[in-house]
Amino acid sequence: MHTDVGFNPIRIDEGLEYSLIVGSDGQMMKIDQGGSPCSPISHPFPGASSCGVINSGRWIGSWTRRDLRKAFMGSFSLDEDWSNVNSDSGDEEEIGQGNLHVSKSAIWTRDLQSEPVAMCAVGDNTVFACLGAGIYMIDSEAREIWRSPYPRWRELEDLVGMDSIVSIVHNEKEVYAFSSSGGFSIISVSSGHEVSNGILSNLPGRLHDVKFERDSGWIVMLHGRNVVLLDDLLSKPEVLRVPGPVLDASPVNGGWVWTGWRHDGISCAGTKEIHPREEIGVSLLGTKVLTNSGSWGNLPDSIRLKM
């Protein structure tokens, strides 16, 4: 196990065989399930990835060129190392032709009219939301399967200007899109039609991520010092007070284990524990915690014993 990844990570996009550490300045590094590096650090595009998933031996993700006010998506094989993007030329004509915004290792790339803000894998396909534009399903070669209008909630109309989809979750025949203000939209996987929508009630803060597992239910990660557990989206929320925002969570034995702002925690089998951490945990990989400084650590012994 390497003790330092060599850059500041913002998340791990997790896969079955390999996962990818995503850096704050656009770094990408493939790791195995123990966290050991399987590739050099690469910069396949300029800037950080806004969202991404691993699906069918590929990473599908998005990034933006703020200087050009353009957003992109691309797909990269996990079976090879990725070359770095050549972003130093400044040749706007070449950039417009798509030569400089992404490495030559990309299987495909697409220019987008709006920035992707959330993404999830659905079988061999990928569902993603573009800010203010809509929700889309594409196949592995970026062919559109369906598109759904961007969700709207009458109760949240006054917050439209500062509301955004922050998470998309796949659950059997549906995908669930969640907004930062607590709205959720349930969309049919087969057709892209909205089945229903609603508002998560009594949340003590704005959302930044949501996860689901059949035996563990829902965990709603909020900005601020609370995390919320739900059996279902209409049940009374169980609000847990925590030292700071929860940044990642994994299901465990019908409950959840998490890491976040200077703490780790677990809620499982009727027991809850919170342990201080000197640094900020940004992602979990099994019983390992990746911190914002790029160092690896372990979950506390008492938490690991419950996993």
Buried (B, 14 or more C-beta within 10 A) or exposed (E): EBEEBBBBBBBBBBBEEBBBBBBBEBBBBBBEBEBEBBBEBBBBBBBBBBBBBBBBEBBBBBBBBEEEEBBBBBBBEBEEEBEBBBBEEEEEEEBEEEBBBBBEBBBBBEEBEEBBBBBBBBEEBBBBBBBBBBBBBBEBEBEEBBBBEBBBBEEBEEBEEEBBBBBBBBBEEBBBBBBBBBBBBBBBBEEBEBEEBBBBEEBEBBBBBBBBBEEBBBBBBBEBBBBBBBEEBEEEBEBBEBBBBBBBBBBBEBBBBBBBBBBBBBBBEEEEBBBEBEBBBBBBBBBBBBBBBBBBBEBBEEBBEBB
